[in-house]
Each structure stands twice: as structure tokens, then as C-alpha cells.
Amino acid sequence: MDTKVISTGIRYSNLPESYVRPESERPRLSEVSTCENVPVIDLGCQDRTQIVRQICDACKDYGFFQVINHGVSREVTEQMLQVAFDFFRLPVEEKLKLYSDDPSKTMRLSTSFNVNKEKVHNWRDYLRLHCYPLDKYLPEWPSNPPSFKGIVRNYCIQVRQLGYRVEEFIAESLGLEKDYITKVLGEQGQHMAVNYYPPCPEPELTYGLPGHTDPNALTILLQDLQVPGLQVLKDAKWVAVNPHPNAFVINIGDQLQALSNGRYKSVWHRAVVNAYKPRMSVASFLVPSDDAVISPPKALTGYDGSGALYKDFTYPEYYAKFWSRNLDQEHCLELFKN
Ligand SMILES: O=C(O)CCC(=O)C(=O)O
């Protein structure tokens, strides 16, 4: 490749060799059907018990769900998607000033997933930001487009509130105190991946992101309404989760799988690419504070703790392992099994 990123504005007529998956690993798009019954949970509903019940069912049966009436204003989500497109439309030389393939950087533009570890690349560029505490990280965010910092700041504040609310519902759905998860996870970090998938000459041969689970506690995903691309593994089959107007997709991450002692599974998902149109998604990740010990409550392990599926660990320990691997290797939680 001539440049480090693929969002150059130039359309490729063939998929470069380094993106082509072996036959057995390809997405087989014609075999993927749309998931018609994705749980859509109305957080504006007055009946809290009903929300908790719906979340419990969705977490058990799917590992993800969508939320509507979630409290993040439509104006803010529209502005977020617009400024994300504006960023990726900047001249490539401008974007490359932010390029890094070092996962420990708190602000970077990068490509694929882990270019230094992976054998086959993914058809994605992404801007990765740390977002909390805002005062600490906002100064290092891109200042081009000029409106970027202000828009993303507003978005991050509202999404964080939503994430904390959802974690309270999830705690209740596990039969725990409402604030159990938010207390255990401490003052959670917040990261963002602004994912840009340019039009791809051969979507059948590659991925935007191959199947993976998220290493964090909770993911709040904003999908481009125009172009579908998210697929999740449901009952051993990949199904497409088409964008729902004004909804966020909420994914259970590895930390909640461990904290719930496997009651809830972090969901396998992947992003496929489109031959004609670029696609954008904005993933916000809530992550445990560095000193939080991820250990399930006694109510979920038996009172002597002997039923704990995983060893206790901290997020920095987990995250270091996660980035030392490639995305499609064995599940990172397997490395922490008792
Ligand atoms: O683009 C998508 O829909 C999925 C993004 C994703 O899985 C991620 O950022 O981890």
C-alpha cells in the first residue's frame, strides 16, 4: 500500500492482497439473514420492572439490544455522525498527522485493527479517542474540523449518562443492587472508536472488522442509518442488525461477562463492508477504573466464591493481554479462566 490508511478518497478497483481472507474465513454474505426480532427497549417507559425484565431477556438470549428514548438528543447524534464524516473527508496528509499504530496512545488515527500483529488487514480506518476525564483528554483531540471538539464533547457527556443508566438496569436484571456494577467498576474510563469503512471493491473477501467481542464493560454503538454492516452471532449463525432510527446498539462486553460470572455473554459481532457506499459507526466504550477488581458477587458464585468462572483481574491486566493478540484468536477471557 502507498499510504498507511485507506480513507484516501481514491476508489480501489481491486482488493489489495493483504486484505483477502482465506476462503474458509470469508463472510459468506449471501448466507446472512437480517435479524428481525432484535430487542428494542424503550428506556422512556414508566414501568422500570418491564425495562429490567426486557434487559434480562435480551442479555441472556442475545448479549446485545437496542435502546430508544435513551436521553441522547437527536441533534447531538446527527452532529456526531456528520463531524465524523467531515473528519474522514479531510485530505489524507492532514489525517496522517494523527496516525499511530501504537495501541497505548490515547488519541490516534489508525487502520484495520492491530496492523503489527495481524496477518490479514481489515477494511477500516478508525479514530480512537480517550474521552474521560474530558478536561484531561479533550485538548489532544483533533482540532480539524474546527467543530470536532465541541460536538464530540457534548456527545460523550450524554452517552456516558446513558451507559451508567444501562449498567444500573443490568445490575437489577442480575438481581443485584441497582448501583452494584457502577460501584464495583469505580470511576469508569470512556473510550471512543470512530470507525470509517470506505467503499470496498470486494466485500465478499474481507471484513471491516472480523468477529470479536469487546474487551470493555459496555459498548454503546451509534450506527450510520444509511448503510448496514453490523452482524452478530446468534445461535451459531451470523445475522445482520440493521440500523434502527434514533437507537443505540448496546453490547455486553467481556468485563460484564466476567462480573456476571458468565450469566451474560459478551456478544460476538463483526462489521462487513459495502461495495458502493462508505459506512460510519461510532462505538463508545465504558471501561472499569484501573484499580477496580473484576470479581463476581457472591450471589452469583456461591457463598464461598468457589463457583467463580474466572480469576480476579484488573482492566489494565486484561487490556494488555487483549492488545497482545490478534482479534480473531481465542477469546481473551479464556486466558483468565479458573
Ligand atoms: O461498525 C460496527 O458496526 C461495529 C464496530 C465494532 O465492533 C467496534 O468498534 O468494536
The ligand as an ORCA input file, in Angstrom:
! r2SCAN-3c Opt
* xyz 0 1
  O     -19.022     -0.881     12.927
  C     -19.688     -1.610     13.651
  O     -20.900     -1.741     13.500
  C     -19.036     -2.397     14.748
  C     -17.877     -1.679     15.395
  C     -17.183     -2.503     16.420
  O     -17.461     -3.673     16.587
  C     -16.121     -1.928     17.256
  O     -15.773     -0.750     17.093
  O     -15.608     -2.692     18.117
*
